[in-house]
Amino acid sequence: MATAVAGDDPPVMVPAEGTTDDGGGSSTSTDGGGAAAKVAGNGSSPSPDHVGLLGRVTGAIDGALRSFFFRVGYLVAGRPLWFIIGSLLLTAGLTAGVVRLRTESRGNKLWIPQGTEALRDQARVEAEFGQFVRSVQMIATANNGGGDLATGAGMRGLLALQRASEEVQTTLNGEVLTYDKLCYRQTDASNNSICATTSALGVFYDPNRNITRADGEVDFVANVAAGLENLSDAQIKERLAGNGEVVPTFDGGNVQRSVVLGGTSGEGSSFTAQALYLGLLLRNEQVVKDGEEVDVRADAWEEAWSRRLLFENSPDVSGAEALDYTGNSNWAQEEAFSNAVSGDVTLFIVGFALLFVYVILFLGDFHAVRSRFFAGAVTLLNVGLAIGSSYGLASLVGSFYGPVHQILPLLLLGVGADDGFVVVQALDDVRANPRFATKTPRERIALALSNAGTAIFVTSITNLAVFLISSTTKLPALRHFSWWAAMGVFFDFLYTITFLVPYLLFDERRMQAGRRDCLPCFHAKPAKTEKETNVCGVRLGFLSRFLSGPFARVLLNRFVRVGVLLAFIGFFGAMVYGASQLTLRSRFADFFPIDSTPAAYEEQRLAFFPTGDTFGVYTGALDYPNAGVQAELLRLCAPNTGAVATNSFVETASVNCWYASLVDDTEGGASNLTGDRFYPALRAFLGSDAGARFISDVQFDGDTISLARFTAQQRYFPTNEEEVDSMNSLRELMDGSSLDDVFAYAFSFTFVEQQAVLLREAALTVGLSLVFVFFVTLILIGHPFASVITLVSVGGAVTCVLGIVSFADIHINSVSVISLALAVGLSVDYSAHIVRSAMEQVGTRRERAAAALGALGPPVFHASTSTFLAILVLAVSKSFVFQVLFKVLISITTIGVGFGFLFTPVVLSFVAPPSLFRSVEEREAVEEALANRLTAGVSDAGSDSGRGADGAAE
């Protein structure tokens, strides 16, 4: 049999003497005043004789934390204006640090592990060969849907697109910018300088036609037009078909047919192609400015080109009426990202507004006096102080601001709102307790913080630990985001103590004086002040009573709780399966907004040109005249039989090697290239028509080679795992070579390095975070069983989120790894509060679980609901980053609440560790004795609003 403890608190069931715990625990005696008398002498911890060693340790930790936070609350409430002004001054000082804010948008600084082999290779290659070229690209298809473009009409349409591109010009700072001025130049087979392009048009270019423009430069478009003029469609098809794998280029070399012709079938005169590719190469003159790579001249021209050819309102291109085409450029990508961010700013404003309205409405009650409109505003202002301080401090220490940081205000709002709801709930409980009716507002604030301080400290220190662990990752974007998040969580906690709590003292005085919330200068009528129902006629504390009453009775029914537990086990099993199906997929194109021009281009590219990346094999300052070095070089780079060409990850016949061509061009072959004959023969070759196309592949330091390269193309890989395998295979091939200085490198390797460590980083981040969750909760909650329950709830929630995101078509990538760090941090709040509260409740395990729901369920519910509302608006975001974050955060909010309100109470009803207290009287006696001991000696001279009682006079 159990009896309800009277009072305004939610009903807490206390077992009568001799009752047994239906959850399996032993019965406990209320012991009435004896317990109170026993603890009164100690005043800081519960009676130890019923809990054993673990209970005594738990009680000691709990007593120390309660004592500490009581002292802090008493100190802060004694000088409220000082602490409020101090918080504002600290925020102002720290926020000034944003003048050193450094943004970062470069992909290789955000998503690539620093110090990798690929980045070292990149630095060396760019030092010798310069920056990689940039380009604008187009893909053309027949506008009649799947028609054949391997025809004269198709080639002339593609030529019209190139002509229109070359005619684009714009003005920047008085300079007329044209494609001819900005293009990347190469030499053709006759050593003529020409703007480099990649397309099937090179098949019809003949350098011997000697067709030039008025300025004397080779006219590529006119040359190709002349080559097409007298060819029939059958002849065009035969030339485009090539040898089945490669087709000739304007510089005398070859290109994989699959690079320039898509949707192909047949051979010879029966050859067909459904898509045509056109790439125009530009010089790369990028410089880094404010964390961003900028090339203002190329950007200006690309903007003009994009507006002329890519947008829906772009004028038609004469001669290309039979084509549908889409394209891509660096400027178009930046424009798409910018538009997405602009839309997201609006969404954030809406999210903040929803959260603001929710907090100010539900932090208090719908009551003339007990509503907390201004307290809600102060709670959000408190978060604003945390945001400003963390942004300023992070900027001062040199941490950059990246694209993912945009979600940080929502995260800190969720954490800060949670802290605010917990503190206010504790204050309401203290005010409603008749034992504390005679306490001053200052003492009630201190008592409330002694209860709430431990709860928010547990979740804050756990979140802080999770983000600090995440900051050890190799991924720069996650590392810097985690630093900012850790600082934000710390300041959320700090300003809750030093800014929100002092304001609550003034709010507490207002309530005690019966003043209205929105009009604090006016007193409410006594009838309204003492009214125990809200404006809707519902008794105050409805949510608390509902959770500890009807909800808990149904949930913790002996049959229902078994069903809930089995349902969670089944759900968890299904989510484990989903999590096991997660694959690694990290593609730069995923970041394009779904309705953008770059996204449309990428869709066409994947449909018609799913080709692999070109890579280079680089050889350093070797003894090239040595016959052994040359033999090994040829073993690697022979076009059809070499080690690279026969590698399973390399496209057949894609190797383009300067040394193999030199051997073929030299009478007598390699035997006439050793010793002193090598460099004269090489220079003569590079100056010839046959070798001119290799000039850019060989760099000299004086008279000898400093760095040379030959190129090849990887196969298309549908998964990131295969990309990693390809990179590792090529590196192993180079490591096995007898050459002293040889390495394989492609720009894409810098991103593949990320993929190689992503799974390990994700597992390490989540795993270490869960370990820290266990140890932090073990220290602060004080009982291993309680820590295990918290760990199981958090780990189960995170695992289920992994399963759900898998079913939601989210893959393991840099953004989802960041989201997982957020998931661990947020899920702690939903379970740790309930477990912590259960340790302080009395009665059977079921009764304690129900009481925990009533005590801290409301603030957890309100905090999660406000976070849910703020995140919900991201559902319509067009940004890939926020689409992923939305799916993960909505999942962790709903699943975390499910674990916190369903799974955790059910588990506690079965295996909750012993309570810190044997009875309600013992718990309240401990609190009262603690209050009396700590407030002893404080002068009570003056009124409640005077200096001695509350420190209002400063």
ZAMARGU-4260 file (C-alpha; in steps of 0.2 Angstrom, whole numbers, plus 5000, padded with zeros to 4 digits):
<rodrens>
0) 5000/5000/5000 | 5006/5017/4996 | 5001/5035/5002 | 5001/5051/4993 | 5012/5065/5000
5) 5001/5081/5002 | 5006/5097/4994 | 5005/5107/4978 | 5019/5096/4970 | 5014/5082/4958
10) 5008/5067/4969 | 5023/5057/4974 | 5018/5039/4980 | 5027/5034/4996 | 5026/5016/5001
15) 5019/5012/5018 | 5029/5002/5030 | 5031/4984/5025 | 5026/4986/5007 | 5036/4978/4993
20) 5042/4985/4977 | 5033/4977/4963 | 5048/4981/4952 | 5058/4969/4963 | 5066/4981/4975
25) 5065/4979/4994 | 5053/4990/5004 | 5058/5005/5013 | 5050/5014/5028 | 5045/5032/5028
30) 5052/5034/5045 | 5043/5050/5047 | 5052/5063/5058 | 5065/5050/5063 | 5073/5052/5046
35) 5071/5070/5047 | 5080/5071/5064 | 5093/5060/5058 | 5098/5071/5043 | 5096/5087/5052
40) 5112/5085/5060 | 5121/5082/5044 | 5112/5093/5033 | 5120/5089/5016 | 5117/5070/5012
45) 5104/5057/5015 | 5104/5044/5028 | 5117/5031/5023 | 5112/5015/5032 | 5099/5009/5018
50) 5110/5011/5002 | 5126/5003/5005 | 5143/5009/4998 | 5137/5015/4981 | 5123/5024/4989
55) 5135/5033/5001 | 5146/5038/4986 | 5131/5044/4976 | 5124/5053/4991 | 5141/5061/4994
60) 5142/5067/4976 | 5124/5073/4976 | 5126/5082/4993 | 5142/5091/4987 | 5134/5096/4971
65) 5118/5102/4980 | 5129/5112/4992 | 5139/5120/4979 | 5124/5125/4968 | 5115/5132/4983
70) 5130/5143/4988 | 5131/5149/4970 | 5112/5152/4969 | 5113/5161/4986 | 5128/5172/4980
75) 5120/5176/4963 | 5103/5180/4971 | 5112/5191/4983 | 5119/5202/4970 | 5108/5200/4955
80) 5111/5217/4947 | 5130/5214/4948 | 5129/5197/4940 | 5117/5203/4926 | 5129/5218/4922
85) 5144/5207/4924 | 5136/5195/4911 | 5133/5209/4899 | 5150/5216/4901 | 5158/5199/4898
90) 5147/5196/4883 | 5152/5213/4876 | 5170/5210/4879 | 5170/5193/4871 | 5158/5197/4857
95) 5171/5210/4851 | 5181/5196/4846 | 5170/5194/4830 | 5181/5207/4822 | 5193/5193/4820
100) 5180/5181/4813 | 5188/5171/4799 | 5176/5162/4787 | 5181/5147/4777 | 5173/5140/4762
105) 5187/5131/4753 | 5182/5112/4752 | 5200/5107/4754 | 5201/5116/4771 | 5184/5110/4777
110) 5181/5092/4772 | 5199/5086/4770 | 5210/5079/4784 | 5225/5091/4785 | 5243/5085/4783
115) 5238/5070/4772 | 5248/5062/4758 | 5237/5069/4745 | 5239/5087/4751 | 5258/5086/4752
120) 5257/5079/4734 | 5246/5093/4729 | 5258/5106/4736 | 5272/5099/4726 | 5263/5097/4710
125) 5256/5115/4711 | 5273/5122/4715 | 5280/5115/4699 | 5265/5115/4687 | 5254/5129/4694
130) 5236/5128/4699 | 5225/5116/4690 | 5214/5124/4677 | 5196/5129/4679 | 5183/5126/4666
135) 5165/5129/4661 | 5156/5113/4654 | 5140/5109/4644 | 5131/5094/4640 | 5119/5094/4625
140) 5106/5081/4620 | 5093/5081/4606 | 5077/5091/4610 | 5067/5077/4602 | 5071/5066/4617
145) 5085/5053/4614 | 5089/5057/4596 | 5106/5053/4588 | 5119/5068/4589 | 5133/5059/4580
150) 5128/5068/4564 | 5132/5084/4555 | 5118/5093/4563 | 5123/5087/4580 | 5141/5093/4577
155) 5136/5109/4570 | 5125/5112/4585 | 5139/5109/4597 | 5150/5120/4587 | 5137/5134/4588
160) 5138/5132/4607 | 5157/5134/4607 | 5155/5149/4595 | 5142/5157/4607 | 5154/5154/4622
165) 5169/5162/4614 | 5158/5177/4609 | 5154/5181/4628 | 5162/5196/4635 | 5160/5207/4650
170) 5169/5222/4658 | 5177/5222/4675 | 5185/5238/4682 | 5186/5245/4664 | 5194/5229/4657
175) 5185/5220/4643 | 5186/5201/4647 | 5184/5189/4633 | 5187/5170/4633 | 5202/5172/4622
180) 5210/5183/4635 | 5206/5171/4649 | 5208/5154/4641 | 5220/5141/4646 | 5231/5138/4630
185) 5239/5123/4623 | 5248/5119/4607 | 5241/5109/4593 | 5250/5096/4582 | 5258/5110/4572
190) 5264/5120/4588 | 5251/5133/4586 | 5244/5141/4602 | 5226/5138/4604 | 5213/5139/4618
195) 5211/5122/4625 | 5194/5113/4624 | 5188/5096/4627 | 5175/5089/4615 | 5172/5078/4600
200) 5175/5093/4589 | 5194/5090/4590 | 5191/5075/4579 | 5187/5087/4564 | 5201/5099/4568
205) 5216/5100/4556 | 5231/5111/4560 | 5237/5111/4542 | 5222/5120/4536 | 5230/5136/4543
210) 5213/5146/4545 | 5216/5161/4556 | 5207/5176/4563 | 5210/5194/4559 | 5222/5195/4574
215) 5232/5180/4567 | 5227/5168/4580 | 5221/5150/4574 | 5202/5150/4572 | 5197/5134/4580
220) 5178/5136/4576 | 5181/5140/4558 | 5194/5126/4556 | 5181/5113/4563 | 5167/5120/4552
225) 5178/5118/4537 | 5182/5100/4542 | 5163/5096/4544 | 5158/5105/4528 | 5159/5090/4515
230) 5157/5075/4527 | 5141/5065/4526 | 5133/5058/4542 | 5140/5041/4539 | 5158/5048/4538
235) 5155/5058/4553 | 5150/5043/4563 | 5165/5033/4557 | 5177/5046/4563 | 5168/5049/4580
240) 5167/5030/4583 | 5186/5030/4583 | 5194/5014/4588 | 5181/5010/4600 | 5190/5017/4615
245) 5198/5034/4611 | 5196/5048/4598 | 5209/5060/4592 | 5210/5078/4600 | 5216/5095/4593
250) 5233/5093/4600 | 5237/5077/4591 | 5233/5066/4607 | 5219/5055/4611 | 5204/5056/4623
255) 5193/5043/4630 | 5177/5042/4619 | 5166/5041/4634 | 5173/5058/4640 | 5166/5067/4625
260) 5152/5056/4619 | 5138/5049/4630 | 5124/5036/4627 | 5134/5028/4613 | 5130/5012/4604
265) 5136/5004/4588 | 5152/5006/4578 | 5157/5013/4561 | 5143/5020/4551 | 5131/5013/4563
270) 5138/5023/4578 | 5126/5034/4588 | 5127/5046/4602 | 5114/5053/4613 | 5124/5067/4622
275) 5139/5078/4618 | 5151/5086/4630 | 5159/5103/4629 | 5172/5109/4641 | 5181/5126/4639
280) 5197/5128/4649 | 5202/5144/4659 | 5217/5149/4667 | 5217/5147/4686 | 5222/5164/4694
285) 5214/5161/4711 | 5220/5169/4727 | 5214/5166/4745 | 5204/5181/4752 | 5195/5180/4769
290) 5195/5161/4769 | 5189/5160/4751 | 5197/5156/4734 | 5194/5171/4723 | 5197/5174/4704
295) 5188/5190/4701 | 5192/5190/4682 | 5187/5172/4678 | 5172/5174/4690 | 5166/5190/4680
300) 5167/5181/4664 | 5159/5165/4670 | 5145/5175/4676 | 5142/5183/4659 | 5144/5165/4651
305) 5131/5157/4663 | 5118/5171/4661 | 5120/5170/4642 | 5119/5151/4641 | 5112/5142/4656
310) 5097/5151/4663 | 5079/5149/4658 | 5079/5167/4652 | 5095/5165/4642 | 5092/5169/4623
315) 5093/5154/4611 | 5109/5150/4602 | 5108/5152/4584 | 5113/5135/4575 | 5109/5125/4591
320) 5090/5125/4590 | 5089/5106/4589 | 5099/5104/4606 | 5094/5104/4624 | 5108/5109/4634
325) 5113/5112/4652 | 5130/5118/4660 | 5140/5121/4675 | 5153/5134/4680 | 5162/5139/4697
330) 5151/5155/4697 | 5135/5145/4694 | 5139/5134/4709 | 5143/5149/4720 | 5127/5157/4715
335) 5117/5142/4718 | 5125/5140/4736 | 5122/5159/4739 | 5104/5158/4734 | 5101/5142/4745
340) 5110/5151/4760 | 5098/5167/4758 | 5083/5155/4758 | 5090/5147/4774 | 5092/5164/4783
345) 5073/5166/4781 | 5070/5149/4788 | 5081/5152/4803 | 5072/5168/4806 | 5055/5158/4806
350) 5063/5145/4817 | 5069/5157/4829 | 5052/5166/4830 | 5043/5149/4833 | 5055/5145/4847
355) 5053/5162/4854 | 5034/5161/4855 | 5034/5144/4862 | 5047/5148/4876 | 5038/5164/4882
360) 5021/5155/4881 | 5026/5139/4890 | 5040/5144/4902 | 5026/5149/4914 | 5007/5146/4915
365) 4993/5155/4906 | 4990/5165/4922 | 4988/5183/4927 | 5003/5182/4939 | 5012/5165/4935
370) 5015/5168/4917 | 5033/5171/4912 | 5033/5182/4896 | 5048/5192/4901 | 5057/5177/4909
375) 5055/5168/4892 | 5062/5183/4883 | 5077/5183/4896 | 5079/5165/4893 | 5082/5168/4874
380) 5092/5183/4878 | 5103/5172/4889 | 5106/5161/4874 | 5110/5176/4863 | 5123/5181/4876
385) 5130/5163/4874 | 5130/5164/4855 | 5139/5181/4855 | 5152/5175/4868 | 5156/5159/4859
390) 5157/5167/4842 | 5169/5180/4849 | 5180/5169/4859 | 5181/5156/4845 | 5186/5170/4833
395) 5199/5176/4845 | 5207/5159/4847 | 5208/5158/4828 | 5195/5145/4824 | 5186/5147/4808
400) 5167/5149/4804 | 5162/5136/4791 | 5145/5132/4782 | 5139/5120/4796 | 5141/5133/4809
405) 5124/5141/4803 | 5115/5127/4813 | 5124/5132/4829 | 5112/5145/4835 | 5097/5133/4834
410) 5108/5120/4844 | 5112/5133/4857 | 5094/5138/4858 | 5088/5121/4861 | 5101/5118/4875
415) 5098/5135/4883 | 5079/5133/4882 | 5081/5116/4891 | 5092/5124/4905 | 5079/5137/4907
420) 5064/5126/4908 | 5073/5115/4921 | 5078/5129/4932 | 5060/5137/4931 | 5052/5120/4935
425) 5063/5118/4950 | 5058/5136/4956 | 5040/5132/4954 | 5042/5116/4964 | 5051/5125/4978
430) 5037/5139/4979 | 5024/5125/4979 | 5031/5116/4993 | 5023/5122/5010 | 5040/5118/5019
435) 5048/5133/5010 | 5033/5145/5011 | 5042/5155/5024 | 5058/5156/5014 | 5063/5173/5006
440) 5064/5174/4987 | 5083/5174/4988 | 5083/5157/4998 | 5070/5150/4986 | 5081/5154/4971
445) 5096/5146/4980 | 5085/5130/4984 | 5079/5129/4966 | 5097/5130/4959 | 5103/5117/4972
450) 5090/5105/4963 | 5091/5111/4945 | 5110/5116/4945 | 5115/5097/4946 | 5103/5092/4932
455) 5109/5105/4920 | 5127/5103/4925 | 5126/5084/4921 | 5119/5088/4904 | 5130/5103/4900
460) 5146/5094/4905 | 5141/5079/4895 | 5137/5089/4880 | 5153/5098/4882 | 5163/5082/4883
465) 5154/5075/4868 | 5159/5091/4858 | 5177/5091/4864 | 5179/5073/4859 | 5172/5077/4842
470) 5185/5092/4841 | 5199/5079/4840 | 5193/5073/4823 | 5204/5074/4808 | 5190/5083/4798
475) 5192/5102/4800 | 5174/5107/4797 | 5168/5095/4812 | 5183/5100/4822 | 5180/5118/4822
480) 5161/5117/4823 | 5164/5106/4839 | 5175/5119/4847 | 5162/5132/4844 | 5148/5121/4850
485) 5158/5117/4866 | 5161/5135/4870 | 5142/5138/4866 | 5136/5125/4878 | 5148/5131/4892
490) 5142/5149/4890 | 5124/5143/4889 | 5127/5135/4906 | 5136/5150/4913 | 5124/5163/4908
495) 5109/5152/4915 | 5118/5154/4932 | 5124/5172/4931 | 5110/5180/4920 | 5094/5170/4920
500) 5094/5166/4938 | 5097/5184/4944 | 5082/5189/4933 | 5072/5175/4941 | 5074/5183/4958
505) 5066/5199/4952 | 5052/5188/4944 | 5050/5179/4960 | 5047/5195/4970 | 5035/5200/4957
510) 5025/5184/4959 | 5026/5186/4978 | 5019/5204/4977 | 5005/5198/4966 | 5010/5209/4951
515) 5006/5205/4933 | 5019/5197/4922 | 5016/5208/4906 | 5012/5224/4916 | 5023/5222/4932
520) 5019/5239/4938 | 5001/5233/4941 | 4994/5222/4954 | 4982/5208/4950 | 4966/5206/4959
525) 4968/5195/4974 | 4956/5182/4967 | 4966/5181/4951 | 4983/5180/4961 | 4977/5165/4971
530) 4968/5157/4957 | 4975/5139/4955 | 4968/5138/4937 | 4975/5146/4921 | 4964/5157/4909
535) 4957/5141/4901 | 4951/5134/4918 | 4964/5120/4919 | 4972/5118/4935 | 4990/5124/4936
540) 5004/5110/4933 | 4993/5100/4921 | 5008/5093/4911 | 5017/5087/4927 | 5001/5079/4934
545) 4997/5071/4917 | 5015/5063/4915 | 5016/5057/4933 | 4997/5052/4933 | 4987/5045/4918
550) 5002/5044/4907 | 5013/5035/4920 | 4999/5023/4925 | 4996/5017/4907 | 5015/5017/4903
555) 5020/5008/4919 | 5006/4995/4919 | 5014/4978/4921 | 5008/4972/4904 | 5010/4989/4895
560) 5028/4991/4901 | 5033/4974/4895 | 5025/4978/4878 | 5034/4994/4877 | 5050/4986/4881
565) 5048/4972/4868 | 5042/4985/4855 | 5058/4995/4858 | 5069/4979/4857 | 5060/4975/4840
570) 5062/4993/4834 | 5080/4993/4839 | 5084/4977/4830 | 5076/4984/4814 | 5086/5000/4816
575) 5102/4990/4819 | 5099/4982/4802 | 5096/4999/4794 | 5112/5005/4802 | 5121/4990/4795
580) 5116/4995/4777 | 5123/5013/4778 | 5136/5016/4764 | 5150/5028/4762 | 5145/5041/4749
585) 5152/5058/4749 | 5150/5068/4733 | 5153/5086/4730 | 5138/5087/4719 | 5127/5083/4733
590) 5129/5100/4740 | 5121/5108/4725 | 5103/5114/4729 | 5091/5102/4720 | 5083/5115/4709
595) 5100/5123/4703 | 5108/5123/4686 | 5123/5114/4693 | 5112/5100/4700 | 5103/5098/4683
600) 5120/5097/4675 | 5126/5084/4687 | 5110/5074/4684 | 5115/5074/4665 | 5133/5070/4668
605) 5129/5055/4679 | 5116/5049/4665 | 5128/5051/4650 | 5146/5053/4656 | 5149/5043/4672
610) 5168/5044/4669 | 5182/5042/4681 | 5194/5056/4686 | 5211/5059/4677 | 5226/5056/4687
615) 5245/5059/4685 | 5260/5048/4689 | 5274/5060/4694 | 5292/5057/4694 | 5305/5068/4702
620) 5323/5073/4699 | 5328/5055/4693 | 5343/5050/4684 | 5333/5049/4668 | 5348/5046/4656
625) 5351/5030/4666 | 5345/5014/4656 | 5338/5006/4672 | 5327/5021/4676 | 5321/5022/4658
630) 5316/5004/4658 | 5306/5006/4675 | 5298/5021/4668 | 5292/5012/4652 | 5286/4997/4663
635) 5275/5009/4672 | 5269/5020/4657 | 5268/5009/4642 | 5251/5014/4634 | 5243/4997/4633
640) 5255/4985/4642 | 5262/4995/4656 | 5258/4992/4675 | 5247/5007/4675 | 5237/5003/4659
645) 5234/4985/4665 | 5229/4991/4683 | 5211/4985/4686 | 5206/5003/4692 | 5212/5011/4676
650) 5203/5014/4659 | 5210/5004/4645 | 5220/5014/4633 | 5219/5029/4643 | 5238/5031/4647
655) 5246/5046/4639 | 5265/5045/4642 | 5278/5057/4636 | 5292/5045/4638 | 5283/5031/4628
660) 5280/5043/4614 | 5298/5049/4615 | 5304/5031/4613 | 5292/5028/4598 | 5298/5044/4590
665) 5316/5040/4592 | 5325/5030/4579 | 5332/5015/4587 | 5320/5017/4602 | 5326/5017/4620
670) 5344/5011/4616 | 5347/5028/4608 | 5341/5038/4623 | 5353/5033/4637 | 5368/5044/4643
675) 5371/5061/4635 | 5359/5057/4621 | 5344/5058/4633 | 5341/5077/4635 | 5345/5083/4618
680) 5333/5070/4611 | 5320/5075/4624 | 5321/5094/4619 | 5320/5090/4601 | 5305/5079/4604
685) 5296/5092/4614 | 5299/5105/4600 | 5292/5094/4587 | 5274/5092/4581 | 5274/5075/4588
690) 5280/5080/4606 | 5273/5098/4607 | 5257/5092/4617 | 5269/5085/4631 | 5277/5102/4634
695) 5266/5105/4649 | 5270/5088/4656 | 5289/5090/4659 | 5296/5103/4670 | 5314/5108/4670
700) 5326/5115/4683 | 5340/5121/4672 | 5345/5107/4660 | 5337/5093/4669 | 5320/5087/4674
705) 5313/5093/4691 | 5296/5085/4689 | 5287/5075/4675 | 5271/5067/4673 | 5261/5055/4663
710) 5242/5054/4664 | 5228/5041/4664 | 5210/5040/4668 | 5202/5030/4682 | 5187/5019/4679
715) 5170/5026/4685 | 5167/5020/4703 | 5149/5020/4709 | 5154/5019/4728 | 5167/5029/4738
720) 5174/5013/4744 | 5180/5009/4726 | 5187/5026/4725 | 5198/5023/4741 | 5203/5006/4734
725) 5208/5014/4718 | 5219/5027/4726 | 5227/5014/4737 | 5230/5002/4723 | 5239/5016/4713
730) 5249/5021/4728 | 5254/5003/4731 | 5259/5002/4713 | 5271/5017/4715 | 5278/5011/4731
735) 5283/4995/4723 | 5292/5004/4709 | 5311/5004/4709 | 5311/5023/4705 | 5316/5033/4720
740) 5304/5047/4718 | 5287/5043/4710 | 5269/5045/4716 | 5252/5045/4709 | 5241/5060/4712
745) 5224/5067/4706 | 5215/5082/4714 | 5201/5070/4718 | 5213/5061/4730 | 5212/5075/4742
750) 5193/5071/4745 | 5196/5052/4744 | 5208/5054/4759 | 5193/5060/4768 | 5182/5045/4763
755) 5196/5034/4768 | 5195/5040/4786 | 5177/5044/4787 | 5170/5028/4794 | 5184/5027/4807
760) 5181/5045/4812 | 5162/5042/4814 | 5164/5026/4824 | 5178/5034/4835 | 5168/5050/4838
765) 5152/5041/4843 | 5161/5028/4853 | 5171/5039/4863 | 5157/5051/4866 | 5146/5036/4873
770) 5161/5031/4884 | 5162/5049/4891 | 5143/5049/4893 | 5145/5034/4904 | 5159/5041/4915
775) 5152/5058/4916 | 5135/5052/4922 | 5144/5040/4933 | 5153/5054/4942 | 5139/5066/4943
780) 5124/5055/4945 | 5135/5044/4956 | 5128/5026/4953 | 5134/5014/4939 | 5117/5007/4936
785) 5110/5024/4933 | 5125/5028/4921 | 5122/5012/4912 | 5103/5016/4910 | 5108/5033/4903
790) 5121/5025/4892 | 5109/5012/4885 | 5096/5026/4882 | 5108/5037/4873 | 5117/5023/4863
795) 5100/5016/4858 | 5093/5033/4852 | 5109/5036/4842 | 5109/5018/4834 | 5090/5021/4830
800) 5094/5037/4822 | 5108/5029/4811 | 5095/5016/4806 | 5082/5029/4801 | 5094/5040/4791
805) 5099/5025/4782 | 5081/5022/4777 | 5079/5041/4773 | 5093/5039/4760 | 5106/5047/4770
810) 5124/5041/4768 | 5140/5042/4778 | 5148/5058/4774 | 5156/5073/4782 | 5139/5082/4786
815) 5131/5066/4793 | 5146/5063/4804 | 5144/5081/4811 | 5125/5077/4813 | 5130/5061/4824
820) 5140/5072/4836 | 5124/5083/4838 | 5113/5068/4840 | 5124/5061/4855 | 5124/5078/4863
825) 5105/5081/4861 | 5100/5063/4866 | 5109/5065/4883 | 5097/5079/4888 | 5081/5068/4885
830) 5087/5053/4896 | 5099/5060/4909 | 5086/5072/4917 | 5074/5058/4920 | 5087/5046/4927
835) 5094/5059/4938 | 5077/5064/4944 | 5073/5045/4948 | 5088/5044/4959 | 5080/5058/4970
840) 5062/5051/4971 | 5056/5039/4984 | 5044/5024/4984 | 5044/5008/4973 | 5053/5008/4957
845) 5037/5011/4947 | 5032/5025/4958 | 5049/5033/4957 | 5049/5032/4938 | 5032/5040/4938
850) 5037/5054/4949 | 5053/5057/4939 | 5042/5060/4924 | 5031/5072/4933 | 5046/5081/4941
855) 5058/5084/4925 | 5046/5077/4911 | 5039/5095/4908 | 5055/5104/4905 | 5062/5090/4894
860) 5046/5090/4885 | 5045/5109/4882 | 5064/5110/4877 | 5062/5096/4865 | 5046/5103/4858
865) 5054/5120/4856 | 5069/5112/4847 | 5057/5102/4836 | 5048/5118/4830 | 5064/5127/4827
870) 5071/5113/4816 | 5055/5109/4807 | 5057/5124/4796 | 5073/5116/4789 | 5061/5103/4780
875) 5059/5115/4765 | 5078/5120/4764 | 5086/5117/4747 | 5103/5116/4755 | 5111/5098/4756
880) 5119/5102/4773 | 5102/5107/4781 | 5093/5093/4773 | 5104/5081/4781 | 5104/5090/4797
885) 5085/5092/4797 | 5083/5073/4795 | 5095/5069/4808 | 5090/5082/4821 | 5071/5078/4818
890) 5075/5059/4820 | 5085/5062/4836 | 5072/5074/4843 | 5058/5062/4841 | 5068/5046/4845
895) 5077/5054/4859 | 5060/5059/4867 | 5054/5042/4864 | 5068/5035/4874 | 5067/5048/4887
900) 5048/5047/4890 | 5045/5028/4886 | 5060/5017/4886 | 5070/5025/4901 | 5055/5026/4913
905) 5050/5008/4909 | 5068/5002/4912 | 5069/5012/4928 | 5053/5003/4934 | 5062/4987/4932
910) 5080/4990/4937 | 5082/5008/4945 | 5096/5009/4958 | 5091/5013/4976 | 5085/5030/4979
915) 5095/5043/4988 | 5081/5046/5000 | 5070/5034/5010 | 5055/5046/5011 | 5049/5062/5005
920) 5051/5069/5023 | 5070/5064/5022 | 5072/5072/5006 | 5064/5088/5011 | 5073/5088/5028
925) 5089/5086/5019 | 5085/5101/5008 | 5078/5111/5023 | 5093/5107/5034 | 5105/5112/5019
930) 5096/5128/5017 | 5096/5132/5036 | 5115/5127/5037 | 5120/5138/5022 | 5109/5153/5026
935) 5114/5153/5045 | 5122/5169/5050 | 5114/5179/5036 | 5106/5195/5042 | 5087/5196/5040
940) 5087/5214/5044 | 5075/5224/5033 | 5061/5219/5022 | 5061/5205/5009 | 5067/5218/4996
945) 5081/5225/5006 | 5099/5222/5006 | 5100/5209/5019 | 5086/5197/5013 | 5089/5198/4994
950) 5102/5210/4990 | 5091/5221/4979 | 5099/5237/4985 | 5116/5238/4976
</rodrens>
